[in-house]
Amino acid sequence: MEEALKQKANLLRQSLEKSQITTEEIMAALDTFDRRLLSIDSAMHPIQEIMPVYMRCHENVSKCLRKTEVIVSQFDRIRQAEVVIFKGPGEDLNGFLDAMDQLIRISRFFNSRKSYQARESTLQHVNTLLADATRMTENEFHKMLTAVSKPVDPMSLFDCLPSKTKASADHDDTTNISANDELATESRQEALTYKLPTLISPRYINPLHYLAVRLVLVGHHKQCLNIYRNARSNALQKSLEYMGVQKIGKDELQKMQWETLEAKIPNWIDLMRICVKLLFAGERKLCDQVFEGIEDSFLDQCFIEVTSSSLTTLLSYGEAVVKIKQSPEKLFMLLDMYEMMCELQPEMEAMFASKEGSEMLRSMVSLRKSLVATAAETFLGFRDKVEKDPSKPMPDGGVHPVSSYVMNYLKFLLDYQEMLTQLLGEYRTGGQEEGLQFAPSILLILLALQNNLEAKSKQCKDQAQSYIFLMNNIHYMVTSVRKTEAARELMGADWIQRQRRVVQQNANNYKRVSWTKVLEIISSKGLLSSSGGSSNPIENSVSTSAPKDAIKERFKNFNTQYEELYHKQCLWKVHDRELRESLQLAVSEVLLPAYRSFLKRFGPIVENSKSKCIQYSPEDIEKMLGELFEGKTPC
């Protein structure tokens, strides 16, 4: 056991001694390796110091090679673009435009490479090519736009107009309005929608857009604008000519007679509506499509220059109408024009809202203001014309033309009541803060007519006829008002009642003035002298001896006076049958009883001379009174 332990101890000692030797050998080897590394490091140090320089040189060389490659590629692109440009845009428009874009990019590239020695010569060549390409683009834009810019066929515009018949039918059918009224409203609005005409075939829009964009990119805004304006404005002007619009100078317009202008106004109103809602709106849409993406001011200017000449032509016609001497007949045409301007103003304000369109908008607003002023002054002047009408009363005492004219005029005014009310509300004179009101103005017109009729009645040689004249004309006024619901509502029941009392008053005045003298002739006054003082006329007739000659004279005077009145008043005219019959009845009610009484009392006294003294029986009188106011020569 002890021997074994000694052996193990010896083996362990020997192992440790070997490990010590190995360690010493390794340390010696490492020391040698370290010395070698130091020598290698000393040898590599100069190389490490110069290496960054070599790296920078390599990077510079690579960078130069890349720049050279880029420049060389630009020259390759120039050659490629040059080939396409020389072919022109006719064969391959998209390829031509791509080549043009390439030249624009190349030009920008060399403009940013100021250190490149051949920069100037290269830029000159590129810019020459670009100038040629721009010229070709202008020519192609002009050629294409001119070719497709044709006048609009007037007949095709009818397809663009709203379905007025359907809209009117929907509007009039007020009996079926229920929960679906909103749907019906939408249907009517759809029926009133204007469908814009196709001014240029859609397949040309994109090519024109691409050409326009290239021209603007190279700074040829003005050339692009001129080409577009000339082509589109000419097409628009020809479209108007096809529809009958003539370009007339202001001097020539102002020399035109009112009748000539008046005949053209309805057509002018339709043309204004068609131009603004269809042609101008179509031109605006076309501008938006062709110049999409280009600055708004340029787009607005193009649109203004295309439409300004046509709009000026139309507005100048309106201004000429306004400047023609005022007359009552002119008012309704002015109101039609005003209504149309009110209708179009929102759309025109939207179209010409830009700074470029401000002048056109001012012209439109100026025309509207002129229409307001002229129409209001014409309306107000009508009252003075009525009151100062110099014509004489009718020979037959009938309804005067001025009465029928004014009342018919009133009917038209009521048809335009809504529009005229709006117009008068806009009208300002002097320091007025508020406009005029419609209803009081109408009352003043009727008052002016009554004043004029009063003045005319005083020109009648026969006072009785003057009352017939007033009765006829005021009754005509009342009847005209009562026939029209709008007039009844406007004038009111009180006005109608007052005027009917005036009619009755004139009828009573006529009876008094015309028949009082006749009634005095056939009265017993001056023929009876009572001896008994009885107040009973029968008793008096028995107890009184009336002079026979005086009674004969009374009958003769009656015959003469009655015949004179009969022959004269048969020629007088009461147009209204009901009024005529009531007046005949009123005369009969006072004359016939008096004549019967006179005939009964004094007829027997002149029995022997009856054929000479008593020419008319009560029945004859009654029949003859039924012939009064017929406006006919008595048989």
C-alpha positions as CSV (number, residue, x, y, z in Angstrom):
1,M,0.0,0.0,0.0
2,E,2.8,2.4,0.9
3,E,4.7,1.3,-2.2
4,A,1.7,2.1,-4.4
5,L,1.4,5.6,-3.0
6,K,5.0,6.3,-3.6
7,Q,4.7,5.3,-7.2
8,K,1.7,7.6,-7.7
9,A,3.6,10.4,-6.1
10,N,6.5,9.9,-8.4
11,L,4.3,9.9,-11.5
12,L,2.6,13.1,-10.3
13,R,6.0,14.7,-9.8
14,Q,7.2,13.7,-13.2
15,S,4.0,15.1,-14.8
16,L,4.4,18.4,-13.1
17,E,8.0,18.6,-14.2
18,K,6.9,18.0,-17.8
19,S,4.2,20.6,-17.6
20,Q,6.8,23.1,-16.3
21,I,9.1,22.4,-19.2
22,T,6.2,22.7,-21.7
23,T,5.1,26.0,-20.2
24,E,8.6,27.4,-20.5
25,E,8.9,26.2,-24.1
26,I,5.5,27.9,-25.0
27,M,6.5,31.1,-23.3
28,A,9.7,31.1,-25.2
29,A,7.8,30.5,-28.5
30,L,5.3,33.3,-27.7
31,D,8.1,35.7,-27.0
32,T,9.6,34.9,-30.4
33,F,6.2,35.4,-32.1
34,D,5.7,38.7,-30.3
35,R,9.0,39.9,-31.6
36,R,8.0,38.8,-35.1
37,L,4.6,40.6,-34.9
38,L,6.4,43.8,-33.8
39,S,8.6,43.6,-36.8
40,I,5.6,43.0,-39.1
41,D,3.7,45.9,-37.5
42,S,6.7,48.1,-38.1
43,A,6.8,47.0,-41.7
44,M,3.0,47.6,-42.3
45,H,2.8,51.0,-40.7
46,P,3.8,53.0,-43.8
47,I,1.2,51.1,-45.8
48,Q,-1.5,51.8,-43.2
49,E,-0.8,55.5,-43.4
50,I,-1.1,55.7,-47.2
51,M,-4.2,53.4,-47.5
52,P,-6.8,56.2,-46.9
53,V,-5.3,58.2,-49.7
54,Y,-5.6,55.2,-52.0
55,M,-9.3,54.7,-50.9
56,R,-10.1,58.4,-51.6
57,C,-8.5,58.1,-55.0
58,H,-10.6,55.0,-55.7
59,E,-13.8,56.8,-54.6
60,N,-13.0,59.8,-56.7
61,V,-12.3,57.7,-59.7
62,S,-15.6,55.8,-59.2
63,K,-17.4,59.1,-58.8
64,C,-15.9,60.5,-62.0
65,L,-16.8,57.3,-63.8
66,R,-20.4,57.6,-62.6
67,K,-20.7,61.2,-63.6
68,T,-19.2,60.4,-66.9
69,E,-21.7,57.7,-67.3
70,V,-24.6,60.1,-66.4
71,I,-23.3,62.7,-68.9
72,V,-22.8,60.1,-71.5
73,S,-26.4,58.8,-70.9
74,Q,-27.7,62.4,-71.3
75,F,-26.0,62.5,-74.7
76,D,-27.6,59.2,-75.6
77,R,-31.0,60.6,-74.6
78,I,-30.4,63.7,-76.6
79,R,-29.7,61.6,-79.7
80,Q,-32.8,59.4,-79.0
81,A,-35.0,62.5,-78.5
82,E,-33.5,64.2,-81.5
83,V,-34.6,61.3,-83.8
84,V,-38.2,61.5,-82.4
85,I,-38.4,65.3,-82.6
86,F,-37.3,65.3,-86.2
87,K,-40.2,63.0,-87.0
88,G,-42.6,65.5,-85.5
89,P,-45.8,64.8,-83.5
90,G,-47.9,63.6,-86.4
91,E,-46.8,59.9,-86.3
92,D,-46.6,59.4,-82.6
93,L,-47.8,62.2,-80.4
94,N,-47.2,60.5,-77.1
95,G,-43.6,59.6,-78.2
96,F,-43.0,63.1,-79.3
97,L,-44.3,64.6,-76.0
98,D,-42.1,62.1,-74.1
99,A,-39.1,63.2,-76.1
100,M,-40.0,66.8,-75.4
101,D,-40.2,66.0,-71.7
102,Q,-36.8,64.3,-72.0
103,L,-35.3,67.5,-73.5
104,I,-36.8,69.6,-70.8
105,R,-35.2,67.4,-68.2
106,I,-31.8,67.4,-70.0
107,S,-31.9,71.1,-70.2
108,R,-32.5,71.3,-66.5
109,F,-29.7,68.8,-65.9
110,F,-27.1,70.8,-67.8
111,N,-28.3,74.1,-66.4
112,S,-27.5,72.7,-63.0
113,R,-23.9,71.5,-64.1
114,K,-22.2,74.8,-64.4
115,S,-18.7,73.2,-64.0
116,Y,-19.2,71.1,-67.1
117,Q,-16.9,72.5,-69.8
118,A,-19.1,71.6,-72.8
119,R,-22.2,72.8,-71.0
120,E,-22.9,75.8,-73.1
121,S,-22.6,74.0,-76.4
122,T,-24.7,71.1,-75.2
123,L,-27.3,73.5,-73.8
124,Q,-27.4,75.4,-77.1
125,H,-28.0,72.1,-79.0
126,V,-30.7,71.0,-76.5
127,N,-32.4,74.3,-76.5
128,T,-32.4,74.4,-80.3
129,L,-34.1,71.0,-80.3
130,L,-36.5,72.1,-77.6
131,A,-37.3,75.3,-79.6
132,D,-38.1,73.1,-82.7
133,A,-40.2,70.8,-80.5
134,T,-42.0,73.8,-79.0
135,R,-42.7,75.2,-82.5
136,M,-44.0,71.8,-83.6
137,T,-46.1,71.6,-80.5
138,E,-47.6,75.0,-81.1
139,N,-48.4,74.0,-84.7
140,E,-49.9,70.7,-83.6
141,F,-52.0,72.4,-80.9
142,H,-53.2,75.0,-83.4
143,K,-53.9,72.5,-86.1
144,M,-55.8,70.1,-83.8
145,L,-57.7,72.7,-81.9
146,T,-58.7,74.6,-85.1
147,A,-59.8,71.3,-86.8
148,V,-62.1,70.3,-83.9
149,S,-63.4,73.8,-83.0
150,K,-66.6,73.8,-85.0
151,P,-69.6,76.0,-84.5
152,V,-72.4,74.3,-82.6
153,D,-75.4,73.3,-84.7
154,P,-78.4,75.3,-83.3
155,M,-80.6,72.3,-83.7
156,S,-78.4,70.2,-81.4
157,L,-78.9,72.8,-78.7
158,F,-82.5,71.8,-78.4
159,D,-81.4,68.5,-77.1
160,C,-79.6,70.3,-74.3
161,L,-82.6,72.4,-73.2
162,P,-84.7,71.2,-70.2
163,S,-88.0,69.5,-70.7
164,K,-90.2,72.6,-70.1
165,T,-93.4,70.8,-71.0
166,K,-92.8,68.1,-68.4
167,A,-91.7,70.7,-65.8
168,S,-94.8,72.7,-66.4
169,A,-97.1,69.7,-66.1
170,D,-95.5,68.7,-62.9
171,H,-95.7,72.2,-61.6
172,D,-99.4,72.6,-62.4
173,D,-100.4,69.3,-60.8
174,T,-100.9,70.6,-57.3
175,T,-103.7,68.1,-56.4
176,N,-101.5,65.1,-55.9
177,I,-98.9,66.7,-53.6
178,S,-98.4,64.5,-50.6
179,A,-95.5,62.8,-48.8
180,N,-93.9,62.4,-52.2
181,D,-93.7,66.1,-52.9
182,E,-90.0,66.2,-52.3
183,L,-89.5,63.5,-54.9
184,A,-91.7,65.5,-57.3
185,T,-89.6,68.6,-56.6
186,E,-86.4,66.7,-57.5
187,S,-88.1,65.5,-60.7
188,R,-89.0,69.0,-61.7
189,Q,-85.5,70.2,-60.9
190,E,-84.1,67.4,-63.1
191,A,-86.5,68.4,-65.9
192,L,-85.2,71.9,-65.7
193,T,-81.5,70.8,-65.9
194,Y,-79.6,72.0,-68.8
195,K,-77.3,69.4,-70.4
196,L,-74.1,70.9,-71.6
197,P,-73.3,70.5,-75.3
198,T,-70.3,68.6,-76.5
199,L,-68.1,71.3,-77.9
200,I,-65.2,69.0,-78.8
201,S,-65.1,65.2,-79.2
202,P,-63.9,63.6,-76.0
203,R,-61.1,61.7,-77.8
204,Y,-59.4,65.0,-78.5
205,I,-59.5,66.4,-75.0
206,N,-56.4,64.5,-73.6
207,P,-54.2,65.2,-76.7
208,L,-55.1,68.9,-76.4
209,H,-54.4,68.8,-72.7
210,Y,-51.0,67.2,-73.1
211,L,-50.0,69.7,-75.8
212,A,-51.2,72.7,-73.7
213,V,-49.3,71.5,-70.6
214,R,-46.0,71.2,-72.6
215,L,-46.4,74.7,-74.0
216,V,-47.0,76.1,-70.5
217,L,-44.0,74.0,-69.2
218,V,-41.6,75.7,-71.7
219,G,-43.0,79.1,-70.8
220,H,-45.2,79.6,-73.9
221,H,-48.2,80.7,-71.9
222,K,-49.0,83.6,-74.2
223,Q,-48.7,81.6,-77.4
224,C,-50.9,78.9,-76.0
225,L,-53.5,81.4,-74.8
226,N,-53.6,83.1,-78.3
227,I,-54.0,79.8,-80.1
228,Y,-56.8,78.7,-77.8
229,R,-58.6,82.1,-77.7
230,N,-58.6,82.5,-81.5
231,A,-59.9,79.0,-82.2
232,R,-62.5,78.8,-79.5
233,S,-63.7,82.5,-79.7
234,N,-64.2,82.1,-83.5
235,A,-66.1,78.9,-83.1
236,L,-68.3,80.6,-80.4
237,Q,-68.9,83.7,-82.5
238,K,-69.9,81.5,-85.5
239,S,-72.3,79.6,-83.2
240,L,-74.0,82.8,-82.3
241,E,-74.1,83.9,-86.0
242,Y,-75.8,80.6,-86.8
243,M,-78.4,81.4,-84.2
244,G,-79.0,84.9,-85.7
245,V,-76.8,87.1,-83.5
246,Q,-75.2,89.9,-85.5
247,K,-72.3,91.9,-84.3
248,I,-73.6,95.4,-84.6
249,G,-71.8,98.5,-83.6
250,K,-73.0,100.7,-80.7
251,D,-73.7,103.6,-83.1
252,E,-75.8,101.4,-85.4
253,L,-77.7,99.9,-82.4
254,Q,-78.6,103.4,-81.1
255,K,-79.9,104.4,-84.5
256,M,-82.3,101.4,-84.6
257,Q,-86.0,102.1,-84.3
258,W,-87.8,100.7,-81.2
259,E,-90.0,98.4,-83.4
260,T,-86.9,96.8,-84.9
261,L,-85.2,96.2,-81.5
262,E,-88.5,95.1,-79.9
263,A,-88.9,92.3,-82.5
264,K,-85.4,91.0,-81.6
265,I,-85.8,91.1,-77.8
266,P,-87.5,87.7,-77.2
267,N,-84.8,86.1,-79.4
268,W,-82.1,88.0,-77.5
269,I,-83.5,86.7,-74.2
270,D,-83.4,83.1,-75.4
271,L,-79.9,83.6,-76.8
272,M,-78.6,85.0,-73.5
273,R,-80.0,82.0,-71.7
274,I,-78.6,79.6,-74.2
275,C,-75.2,81.3,-74.3
276,V,-74.7,81.5,-70.5
277,K,-76.3,78.1,-69.5
278,L,-75.1,76.1,-72.5
279,L,-72.3,77.7,-74.6
280,F,-70.4,79.6,-71.9
281,A,-70.8,76.8,-69.4
282,G,-69.6,74.4,-72.0
283,E,-66.6,76.6,-72.7
284,R,-65.8,76.8,-69.0
285,K,-65.9,73.0,-68.8
286,L,-63.7,72.7,-71.8
287,C,-61.1,75.1,-70.3
288,D,-61.1,73.1,-67.1
289,Q,-60.4,69.9,-69.1
290,V,-57.8,71.3,-71.5
291,F,-55.9,73.2,-68.9
292,E,-56.3,70.9,-65.9
293,G,-53.5,71.2,-63.4
294,I,-52.4,74.6,-64.8
295,E,-52.7,77.6,-62.5
296,D,-56.2,78.9,-62.1
297,S,-55.4,82.5,-63.2
298,F,-54.3,81.2,-66.6
299,L,-57.4,79.0,-67.0
300,D,-59.6,81.9,-66.0
301,Q,-57.9,84.2,-68.5
302,C,-58.4,81.7,-71.3
303,F,-62.1,81.4,-70.5
304,I,-62.6,85.2,-70.3
305,E,-60.8,85.9,-73.6
306,V,-62.8,83.2,-75.4
307,T,-66.2,84.4,-74.2
308,S,-65.7,88.2,-73.7
309,S,-66.3,89.2,-77.3
310,S,-69.6,87.2,-77.5
311,L,-70.8,88.4,-74.2
312,T,-70.0,92.0,-75.1
313,T,-72.0,91.6,-78.3
314,L,-75.0,90.4,-76.4
315,L,-74.8,92.9,-73.6
316,S,-74.3,95.8,-76.0
317,Y,-77.7,94.9,-77.5
318,G,-79.3,95.1,-74.1
319,E,-77.7,98.4,-73.4
320,A,-79.0,99.8,-76.7
321,V,-82.5,98.7,-75.7
322,V,-82.2,100.5,-72.4
323,K,-81.1,103.8,-74.1
324,I,-84.0,103.9,-76.5
325,K,-86.6,106.6,-75.7
326,Q,-88.9,105.4,-72.9
327,S,-92.5,104.3,-73.7
328,P,-95.1,102.4,-71.7
329,E,-95.0,99.5,-74.2
330,K,-91.3,99.1,-73.6
331,L,-91.8,98.3,-69.9
332,F,-92.7,94.6,-70.4
333,M,-89.8,93.9,-72.6
334,L,-87.6,95.5,-70.0
335,L,-89.1,93.3,-67.3
336,D,-88.5,90.2,-69.4
337,M,-84.9,91.3,-69.8
338,Y,-84.6,92.0,-66.1
339,E,-86.0,88.6,-65.2
340,M,-83.6,86.9,-67.5
341,M,-80.6,88.9,-66.0
342,C,-81.8,87.9,-62.5
343,E,-82.0,84.3,-63.5
344,L,-78.5,84.3,-65.1
345,Q,-76.7,86.4,-62.5
346,P,-75.7,83.6,-60.1
347,E,-74.2,81.5,-62.9
348,M,-72.5,84.5,-64.4
349,E,-71.1,85.5,-61.0
350,A,-69.7,82.0,-60.7
351,M,-68.2,82.0,-64.2
352,F,-66.7,85.5,-63.9
353,A,-65.8,85.5,-60.2
354,S,-62.0,85.7,-60.9
355,K,-60.1,88.9,-61.1
356,E,-59.8,88.4,-64.9
357,G,-63.6,88.3,-65.2
358,S,-64.3,91.3,-63.0
359,E,-64.8,93.6,-66.0
360,M,-67.4,91.3,-67.6
361,L,-69.2,91.0,-64.3
362,R,-69.3,94.7,-64.0
363,S,-70.8,95.0,-67.5
364,M,-73.5,92.5,-66.6
365,V,-74.3,94.3,-63.3
366,S,-74.3,97.6,-65.1
367,L,-76.9,96.3,-67.6
368,R,-79.1,95.0,-64.7
369,K,-78.9,98.4,-62.9
370,S,-79.7,100.2,-66.2
371,L,-82.7,97.9,-66.7
372,V,-83.9,98.6,-63.1
373,A,-83.6,102.3,-63.5
374,T,-85.2,102.5,-67.0
375,A,-88.0,100.1,-66.2
376,A,-88.8,101.9,-62.9
377,E,-88.8,105.3,-64.6
378,T,-90.9,103.9,-67.4
379,F,-93.4,102.5,-64.8
380,L,-93.5,105.8,-62.9
381,G,-93.7,107.8,-66.0
382,F,-96.7,105.9,-67.1
383,R,-98.7,107.6,-64.4
384,D,-97.8,111.0,-65.7
385,K,-98.6,110.0,-69.3
386,V,-102.1,108.8,-68.2
387,E,-102.9,111.9,-66.2
388,K,-101.7,114.2,-69.0
389,D,-103.3,112.3,-71.9
390,P,-104.5,115.1,-74.2
391,S,-107.1,113.1,-76.2
392,K,-110.7,114.3,-76.2
393,P,-113.7,112.4,-74.7
394,M,-115.6,110.0,-76.9
395,P,-118.3,111.6,-79.0
396,D,-120.8,108.9,-77.8
397,G,-119.7,109.3,-74.1
398,G,-118.5,105.7,-74.2
399,V,-115.4,104.0,-72.7
400,H,-112.4,106.0,-73.8
401,P,-109.4,104.2,-75.4
402,V,-107.2,105.5,-72.6
403,S,-109.4,103.6,-70.1
404,S,-109.2,100.3,-71.9
405,Y,-105.5,100.9,-72.5
406,V,-104.7,101.5,-68.9
407,M,-106.8,98.6,-67.6
408,N,-105.3,96.2,-70.1
409,Y,-101.9,97.6,-69.1
410,L,-102.8,96.9,-65.5
411,K,-103.5,93.3,-66.4
412,F,-100.0,92.9,-67.8
413,L,-98.5,94.7,-64.8
414,L,-100.3,92.1,-62.5
415,D,-98.8,89.3,-64.6
416,Y,-95.4,90.8,-63.9
417,Q,-96.3,91.7,-60.3
418,E,-93.6,89.5,-58.6
419,M,-90.8,90.6,-60.9
420,L,-91.9,94.3,-60.9
421,T,-92.1,94.3,-57.1
422,Q,-88.6,93.0,-56.9
423,L,-87.4,95.6,-59.4
424,L,-89.1,98.5,-57.7
425,G,-87.5,97.3,-54.4
426,E,-84.0,97.7,-56.1
427,Y,-84.8,101.1,-57.5
428,R,-83.4,104.0,-55.6
429,T,-83.7,107.7,-56.3
430,G,-82.1,110.6,-54.5
431,G,-81.5,109.7,-50.8
432,Q,-84.1,106.9,-50.7
433,E,-83.2,104.1,-48.3
434,E,-86.0,101.9,-49.5
435,G,-87.4,101.1,-52.9
436,L,-90.9,101.7,-54.2
437,Q,-93.9,99.5,-53.5
438,F,-96.0,97.9,-56.2
439,A,-99.6,98.3,-54.8
440,P,-99.4,102.0,-53.9
441,S,-97.9,102.7,-57.4
442,I,-100.9,100.9,-59.0
443,L,-103.4,102.9,-57.0
444,L,-101.7,106.1,-58.1
445,I,-102.0,105.0,-61.7
446,L,-105.7,104.4,-61.3
447,L,-106.1,107.8,-59.5
448,A,-104.2,109.4,-62.4
449,L,-106.7,107.8,-64.8
450,Q,-109.7,109.1,-62.8
451,N,-108.2,112.6,-62.8
452,N,-107.7,112.4,-66.5
453,L,-111.3,111.2,-67.1
454,E,-112.6,114.0,-64.8
455,A,-110.7,116.5,-67.0
456,K,-112.0,115.0,-70.2
457,S,-115.6,115.0,-68.9
458,K,-115.4,118.7,-68.6
459,Q,-114.7,119.0,-72.3
460,C,-118.2,117.4,-73.0
461,K,-120.5,120.0,-74.4
462,D,-123.5,118.3,-72.8
463,Q,-123.3,118.1,-69.1
464,A,-125.5,115.0,-69.0
465,Q,-123.1,113.3,-71.4
466,S,-120.2,114.2,-69.1
467,Y,-121.8,112.1,-66.4
468,I,-122.5,109.3,-68.8
469,F,-118.9,109.4,-69.8
470,L,-117.6,109.2,-66.2
471,M,-120.1,106.5,-65.3
472,N,-119.1,104.4,-68.3
473,N,-115.4,104.7,-67.7
474,I,-115.3,104.3,-64.0
475,H,-117.7,101.3,-64.3
476,Y,-115.3,99.9,-66.9
477,M,-112.4,100.3,-64.4
478,V,-114.4,98.6,-61.6
479,T,-115.5,95.7,-63.9
480,S,-111.9,95.2,-65.1
481,V,-110.7,95.0,-61.6
482,R,-113.4,92.6,-60.5
483,K,-112.8,90.3,-63.4
484,T,-109.2,89.6,-62.3
485,E,-108.5,87.9,-59.0
486,A,-105.1,89.4,-58.7
487,A,-106.6,92.9,-59.3
488,R,-109.3,92.3,-56.7
489,E,-106.8,91.3,-54.1
490,L,-104.6,94.2,-54.9
491,M,-107.3,96.9,-54.9
492,G,-109.4,95.5,-52.1
493,A,-113.2,95.4,-51.6
494,D,-113.2,99.0,-50.1
495,W,-111.8,100.5,-53.3
496,I,-114.4,98.6,-55.4
497,Q,-117.3,99.7,-53.2
498,R,-116.1,103.3,-53.4
499,Q,-115.9,103.3,-57.1
500,R,-119.3,101.6,-57.5
501,R,-120.7,104.5,-55.4
502,V,-119.0,106.9,-57.8
503,V,-120.7,105.1,-60.8
504,Q,-124.1,105.4,-59.1
505,Q,-123.5,109.0,-58.3
506,N,-122.8,109.8,-61.9
507,A,-125.9,107.9,-63.0
508,N,-128.0,110.0,-60.6
509,N,-126.3,113.2,-61.8
510,Y,-127.2,112.2,-65.4
511,K,-130.8,111.7,-64.5
512,R,-131.0,114.9,-62.6
513,V,-129.4,117.0,-65.3
514,S,-130.9,115.3,-68.3
515,W,-134.5,114.7,-67.2
516,T,-135.4,117.3,-64.6
517,K,-136.5,119.8,-67.2
518,V,-138.7,117.3,-69.0
519,L,-140.2,116.2,-65.7
520,E,-141.0,119.9,-64.9
521,I,-142.8,120.2,-68.2
522,I,-145.1,117.3,-67.5
523,S,-145.7,118.4,-63.9
524,S,-148.9,120.2,-62.9
525,K,-147.0,123.1,-61.5
526,G,-148.3,126.3,-63.0
527,L,-151.3,124.7,-64.6
528,L,-153.6,124.4,-61.5
529,S,-155.1,127.2,-59.5
530,S,-157.0,125.9,-56.5
531,S,-160.1,127.8,-55.4
532,G,-160.9,125.7,-52.4
533,G,-157.5,125.4,-51.1
534,S,-157.7,121.6,-51.2
535,S,-154.5,119.8,-51.3
536,N,-155.9,116.9,-53.2
537,P,-154.8,117.1,-56.8
538,I,-158.0,115.2,-58.0
539,E,-160.2,117.7,-56.3
540,N,-158.1,120.5,-57.7
541,S,-158.4,119.0,-61.2
542,V,-162.1,119.0,-60.9
543,S,-162.4,122.5,-59.4
544,T,-159.7,124.1,-61.5
545,S,-159.9,125.4,-65.0
546,A,-156.5,125.1,-66.6
547,P,-155.8,127.2,-69.7
548,K,-156.1,124.9,-72.7
549,D,-153.4,126.8,-74.6
550,A,-151.0,126.3,-71.7
551,I,-151.6,122.6,-71.7
552,K,-151.1,122.4,-75.4
553,E,-147.9,124.2,-75.0
554,R,-146.8,121.8,-72.3
555,F,-147.4,118.8,-74.6
556,K,-145.6,120.5,-77.5
557,N,-142.6,121.4,-75.2
558,F,-142.5,117.8,-73.9
559,N,-142.5,116.4,-77.4
560,T,-139.7,118.7,-78.5
561,Q,-137.6,118.1,-75.4
562,Y,-138.2,114.4,-75.3
563,E,-137.4,114.0,-79.0
564,E,-134.3,116.0,-78.7
565,L,-133.1,113.9,-75.7
566,Y,-134.2,110.7,-77.4
567,H,-132.3,111.4,-80.7
568,K,-129.3,112.6,-78.9
569,Q,-129.1,109.9,-76.3
570,C,-129.7,107.0,-78.7
571,L,-126.3,107.9,-80.1
572,W,-124.7,107.8,-76.7
573,K,-123.1,104.5,-75.8
574,V,-123.3,102.5,-72.6
575,H,-121.2,99.4,-73.5
576,D,-122.1,97.3,-70.5
577,R,-125.5,95.7,-71.1
578,E,-126.4,95.4,-67.4
579,L,-125.5,99.0,-66.7
580,R,-127.3,100.2,-69.8
581,E,-130.5,98.4,-68.9
582,S,-130.4,99.6,-65.3
583,L,-130.0,103.2,-66.5
584,Q,-132.9,102.8,-69.0
585,L,-135.0,101.4,-66.1
586,A,-134.0,104.2,-63.8
587,V,-135.2,106.8,-66.4
588,S,-138.4,104.8,-67.0
589,E,-139.1,104.7,-63.3
590,V,-139.2,108.5,-63.0
591,L,-140.4,109.5,-66.5
592,L,-143.2,107.0,-67.2
593,P,-145.2,107.5,-64.0
594,A,-145.0,111.3,-64.4
595,Y,-146.0,111.1,-68.1
596,R,-148.9,108.8,-67.4
597,S,-150.2,111.1,-64.6
598,F,-149.9,114.2,-66.8
599,L,-151.5,112.4,-69.8
600,K,-154.4,111.2,-67.6
601,R,-155.0,114.6,-66.0
602,F,-154.6,116.9,-68.9
603,G,-155.0,114.7,-71.9
604,P,-158.8,115.0,-72.0
605,I,-158.5,118.8,-72.2
606,V,-156.7,118.6,-75.6
607,E,-158.8,115.7,-76.8
608,N,-159.8,117.6,-80.0
609,S,-156.1,118.3,-80.8
610,K,-154.8,115.0,-79.6
611,S,-153.1,114.0,-82.8
612,K,-151.1,117.3,-82.7
613,C,-150.4,117.5,-79.0
614,I,-150.1,113.9,-77.8
615,Q,-147.5,112.3,-80.1
616,Y,-146.4,109.5,-77.7
617,S,-148.3,107.0,-75.7
618,P,-146.7,105.7,-72.5
619,E,-146.0,102.5,-74.3
620,D,-144.2,104.4,-77.0
621,I,-142.1,106.2,-74.4
622,E,-141.3,102.9,-72.7
623,K,-140.2,101.3,-76.0
624,M,-138.1,104.4,-77.0
625,L,-136.4,104.5,-73.6
626,G,-135.3,100.9,-74.3
627,E,-133.4,102.2,-77.3
628,L,-131.3,104.8,-75.4
629,F,-127.5,104.4,-75.1
630,E,-127.2,101.9,-77.9
631,G,-124.9,104.1,-79.9
632,K,-127.2,103.9,-82.9
633,T,-129.1,106.4,-85.0
634,P,-132.8,106.1,-84.0
635,C,-135.2,104.8,-86.7
